[in-house]
Amino acid sequence: MAWIQFIFSSTSDAAESLSDFLSECGAGAVTFQDSADQPIYEPDIGSTPLWRTTNVIALFDAETNVDEVLARLESQLAPNSIPKHRIEAVEDKDWIREWMDNFQPINFGQRLWICPSWLEPPQPDATNIMLDPGLAFGTGTHPTTALCLNWLDQADIKDKYIIDYGCGSGILAIAAALLGAKKVIGVDTDPQALEATKANAERNGVQIETYLPEDCPSQTADILLANILAGPLQSLAPTFARLCKSNAELVLSGILESQSEQVSEHYNSWFHMDPAEQKQEWTRLTGQRHDG
């Protein structure tokens, strides 16, 4: 199969966001590469350090319409401009193997680990999520996912009914189930993500019901998690209010620091919202459903 790759010159602060946008544009794989010969020594557990100047390399099928990708990327990055980049053909190789070699166990809080399904967990007695994201993105490395996992690690999950809205590869849903939730469902617009969630749940020995949004049960939840993006989160506020019982806890992520106040205000009609929790340029919002 023929491939082309987009190589973007990025700062470390922007690399994670750019990677997510490229994935949304249809990239088959996105990797990071040092562009300034800057060494990174042994990092802290749970951290994902990047070089000050980072090449973000996105792999696409050679039949991809380059102009369409750039136009979509320009829209997603606005008002910022597309970073300096080049596009080139690449040799075919075992990209899955290359990706597997770079996915390592990550720790969140006191109890949780995300571990590749092909490696032994570093702490066998911990709560280990054995993950194979497959074709749905989400390995826990992004700050938005880390913020949610850290919240789950500290929360009282036992015997709760939990909805993971925008479940992706199922990380949050599986973490909730492993931490003692009575029932967990995953909701996503992408059938491929639902398949990944079901496969990863089976691998971890837990049961996760999965639904497209139009098929989501009307039963109200004790906790609703949504790691999406600010725009969809605002549109979904009435839906989330309907799906949450009185005093239910709401956890929202995928929100840039500059967007958190607007998103929080959007939910005030239904939830008592807490101050934002920040990691890098991303924030997590939490709240409690009120009766007003």
Number of C-alpha atoms within 10 A of each C-alpha: 7 12 17 19 21 21 22 21 19 22 16 18 15 14 22 19 17 22 21 15 17 25 18 15 18 14 20 17 19 20 16 19 15 17 14 11 11 12 9 10 7 7 9 9 10 16 14 11 12 18 20 16 18 24 22 27 23 23 23 25 15 15 9 13 10 13 9 11 18 15 12 14 18 16 13 17 14 9 8 9 11 18 16 9 13 11 14 11 14 13 8 10 11 7 12 11 9 12 12 14 10 8 16 14 23 22 24 20 15 11 16 22 25 24 22 21 17 12 13 12 20 13 13 9 8 13 18 24 26 23 27 24 20 16 14 20 17 19 22 24 18 18 22 24 21 23 25 25 23 16 17 21 19 12 11 13 20 14 13 17 20 26 31 25 27 22 29 29 30 35 25 29 29 30 25 30 25 21 19 14 20 15 19 25 24 28 27 22 15 15 15 14 25 25 18 22 33 20 18 25 25 13 14 18 13 17 19 24 16 24 19 15 15 9 9 17 11 9 12 18 24 22 24 24 24 25 22 18 16 18 12 11 21 17 12 15 18 14 12 24 22 16 20 25 19 18 16 20 20 23 20 26 27 25 24 20 16 11 15 23 14 11 21 21 13 17 20 16 16 20 26 18 21 12 13 19 15 18 15 11 14 21 23 27 23 21 21 21 24 16 11 9
